[in-house]
C-alpha cells in the first residue's frame, strides 16, 4: 500500500519486520527533477533498466547486488550505491532476508559541485562514506516531511551534493562511448518507438548485421539484450503516459504491452511498485 504522503516517513526497519515487500514513491513538492523511493524488498528482482536521473541508494538493512557497467556490484548497510543516467542495471537481494533502502533520484542538472563543474560520475560505484550516508538520510527525511519548507528541502539536498563532490570523477564526462554505430542506431530506434512490434531480424537488417551478431554486440555494449532494453523503454513510455494522466489500461496499450496485467508485471519489476500505486503517488 502507498503511504500517505503527508505522514511522517515510513520506518524501513518496521517495514522489514512486517515480513512484506513495500515501496513508497514520492515527488517532493517544489523541487523539479527530484524523486524518492523508500522500500523493503525480499524476493523482488529488478529487470535490466536505466534512469534519466542519477540514483543514490542508501542501504539501511541487508545488502543489495546489481549488475552495472559490466560488473556485479554489492552494497551493504550504510553504503551508498550509485547509478548514472542511462546506465542499464539490475538489482536483487544478497541474502534471503532481503534489503531496505532509501533512494534519491536527481536530474543531472542538480549535480553541480561548488566549483561549478558537473558531477558526471564517481570514482567508485558504491560509496562508503558515513558523512554522505548521514546527509542522504537527513535529506530523505526532510524531503518527505510535510513541515519542511522549500528552502529547507533545497538546503539539505545541496548538503548531499556537497558530500558527493568529494567522490567526483571528472574524467568520466570526457570519456567517449565505445559503442558500435550499429548498436547506437538500434538503441535510438527502440528509444524512439518502444511500443512498436519489431523482430530481432528486422533490427539487424536495418543496420546490416546478422541477428546473432547484433544480439551479442548490443548486449555487450548496452548491458542488456535488445528485447530487455525494449521492455525497459516501454516502461519509460508508460511512466510518462501515467504522469500525463493516462489510465493504466490506456498506458499499457499505448506503450505496446499486451494488456494492463502485462504492464503491471513488468512495471513493478522495473520501477519497484505497480503502475496504479505509482500514479496515485503523483
N, C-alpha and C positions, 0 to 999 in steps of 0.2 A: 504494500500500500504506500502511496505517496504521502509523506508527512506534510502537515500544514506549514506552508512557507513562512507564516508569521510566528510559528512556535520556535522555542529555543532549539539550537542544533541537536540533531539526533545523536545520542551517545553510542559510539560504534561498539564499545565493549558490550553494552546491553543488547545491541542488535545481534552480536555474535552469540551471546549466551542464549538467545531465544531459539537458536538452532535453525534459523531460516535465513535464506538469502534475501537481502533487501537492498534497495538502491534509491537514493533521493537525488534528483537532479534539480538544479536551481540556476536561474539567471538573476544576479543581484540587480536591483533597480538602479538606474542612473549610471551604469557602467557598461558601455558597449564593448563587445569583444571579450567578456568575462563570463565564464560558466563554472559551476561547481558540481561535483559528484561526491556523495558520501555513500559508501557501500560496504557490505559484507557479502562475500561470495565463498561458496564451498565447492560445489561441483561445476560451477559456471566456467566455461572456456570461451574466450573471445575468438571470433573468426578473424582472419587477417583483415586489417583495415587501416586507414590513415585518417588524421585530423587536419583541418585547416589551421589549427592552433598549436601552440606548444603545450604539452601536457606535463604537469608536475604532480606526481603521485606520492604522497606521504604515507608510508606503510605504518599502520597503528597496531596491527596484530597479525601474527603469522608471517608468511612470505609469499611473494608473487614472482613468477618467472615469465619471461616473454621473449619471443623471437623477434630480433630487431637488428637491422643492418647486417644481416648475415651471421649473427651470433646469438647464443642463448644467454639471456641476461637474468640475473637474480637480484631481488631487492628484499631486504629484511626489515624488521622493526626499527623505526627511527630513521630509515634511509629514504631518500627521495629519488624515485625513478623518473627519468626524463624521456620524452619522445618529441622529436622535432616535427614541424609541419610537413605533411606529405610523405612521411616515412611509414611504410607498411609494418605492422607489428601484431602480435597476438597477446595472450595473457591468460594465465591459469594459476591455480594454487600449487605450492610446492609440496604441501602435506595434506592429508585428508581433513585436517581441521579448517582448511581454507585461509582466507586473509580478509582483513578490513583495511580500508584506506580512505583518505580524503584526497580528491583530485582537483587541482586548479587548472583550468584551461584558459590560456591567454592568447589573444590575437597577437601576432608578431609586432604590431605597432606599439604594444605596451613594453616590449623588451628592448629598452634603450638604457645603456649604462650612464653613470654620472658624467663620463667623458664624452657623451653624445654618440658613441658608437653602438650600433645594434648588436644584441646578443644573438649571434647567428647559430651558436652551438656551445657545447660544454666539453671540457677535457675528458670527462667520464660520463657514461650513460646513467650510472647510479651514483648519487652524491651522498657521502657520509659526512654530514655537517650538522652538528647539534644546533648551532645558531640558526641555520637555514630552516631546519625542521621546526624549531620553536616559532620562527617568523611565519612559516607557512600555516602552522596550526592556528596561530593567533589571527592571521588574516582570514582563514577559512571561517572561523567562528564569528569574526566581526562582519564579514560579508553576508553571513546568514542572519545576523541579529536585526530584528525589526527596529531596534532603538538606535542603531548606528546611523550617523549622518553620511551623506555622500563624501564629505571632507574626510571623515574618519575612515571610511572604506578605502578611499584613494591613498590615504596616508599609510595604512598597514599594507596595502598592495605594493606600494613603492618600497616598503621595507623589505618585502620578499625579493623584489627585483635588485635591490642593493646587495643583498646576500648572494644572489645568483651571479652577480657581476664578478665575484671572486673566482668563479669557476668557468668564466667565459673562455672560449677558444676561438679567437677571431680568424684563425686560418680556415675554419670550416666554410665561411662565407665566400672565400676566394677559390675553393676547390671546384674544378669543372666536373660536371657529371660524366661519369664513364659509362654511358648508356648508349647502345647502338641506336642509330637513327630509326631503324625499323621498329624497335621497341617503343621509342618515343611516339612514333606515328600511331601505333596500335593503342597505346595508353591514352593519347589525345582523343582517339575515336571513341573509346569506351567512356571517357570522361564527358565528351560532348553529347553522346546519345546512349546513356547506360540502359535505358528502357528498351532499346532495340534488340530484337531477336537476331543473333548473329552466330555463326558457327566458327570454330577454330580454323577450318579450311578457308572460309571467307576472309577472315582476318589475315591469314597467312598469304593468300593470293593477292591481297591488296598491297602487300609490301614485298612480294616476290620471294617469299621463303616457303619451305615446306612446313606443314603443320607441326611436326615434331621439333624442327629447328626453332620455330617461333616459341613454342611452349617452353623449351629449355632456356632459351635466351631471355624470355620475358620473366620467367620465374627467378632466374639468377640475378637479373638486373633490378627488378621491382620488389622482390621479396615474397611474391605470391603468384600462382598461376593465373592465366587470363580469366578463367571463369570465376575465381575467388575475387579478383580485382573488380570484375564487373558487378558482382553481388554487393561489394562494399560501396561501389559507385551508385548503385541503385538505392542503397540505404541513405546515402548522402542526399540524393534527389528526393526520396520520400521524406526525409527530415526537413528539407527546405519547403516542401509542399505542406507539411504539418505546421511549420512555422507561419505559413501564409494563411492558415485557417482551413485548409482542405481536410475533409474527413479521412479517417484511417482507411476506410474502404476505397475512397477515391484516390488517395495517395498510393495505395497498393497497386491499383490498375494503371495509373499514370506512370508509375516508376518501373513497370514491367514485371511485377510479381503476379503469380497465378491467381491469388486471392488474398483476402485480409489475413487469413491464418498463416499463409506463407510469409507475408511481410512481418507478422508478429514474431514468428520463429526466428527469422534472420535478423530482424531489428534488435531483438534482445541479445543475440549473440555478438552484435557489433557495438551497440550503444550501452548495453548493461541493464536496460529496462524496456518495457513494452512500449509500442508507439502510443497507446492510449494514455499510459501514465506520463510519458514524455510530454504529450500535448497538453495534459491538464496542468503541468508544471509551468507552462509558458505564461 
